[in-house]
Structure formats: structure tokens, C-alpha cells
Amino acid sequence: MLKMIEGKKIVPLEVARSEYPKTKKIFIVTDMANMSDIKGYLYMVSEDITSFDDLCQERYKLYDKGIQSIIIGSYENGGAIGVQYEF
């Protein structure tokens, strides 16, 4: 299930990564002037692998509108951060 994030609180990318642990998120990029301090806001959260395809579709819609975004986070379903396993 996807969850839309209310509000557009601009935060550094590293802060956004730590919000909503064990999820994947769409992060809308608003400022890339300093590549070591990318800023933006969380747009949508995918709480489990069953909604990952839907999250990707939302990201494609943003891309088609010319909105720069990235998918961040991890479900941590492999036991380690960033490792993904499928059955």
C-alpha cells in the first residue's frame, strides 16, 4: 500500500533517508546546487514489497511531468540495509 506524505517539508536527502525506516520512498529533488547536500521532500512511501511496482509507476508519472525525483530507502527484507531478496 502506498502512503502519500502530507506537506512539503524541505529536508536534506540524508534526513529523508532516515524517516520512515524499513520503507522505500519517493524523494522529490528541489535543490541540487550542492551535490553533497541535495535537498527536497518526501512525496510517497511504500511500506512493503507488494507496493513497490506502484511506487515505480508514481515515479514514472513524476518523470513524465518533468519533476525530478528518486526512489530511496530499503525494506530491509534481506537482513541488511540495501540488500533485497525475492522469493
Buried (B, 14 or more C-beta within 10 A) or exposed (E): EBBEBEEEEEBBBEEBBEBBEEBBBBBBBBEEEEEEEBBBBBBBBBBEBEBBEEBBEBBEEBEEEEBEBBBBBBBBBEEEEEEEEEE
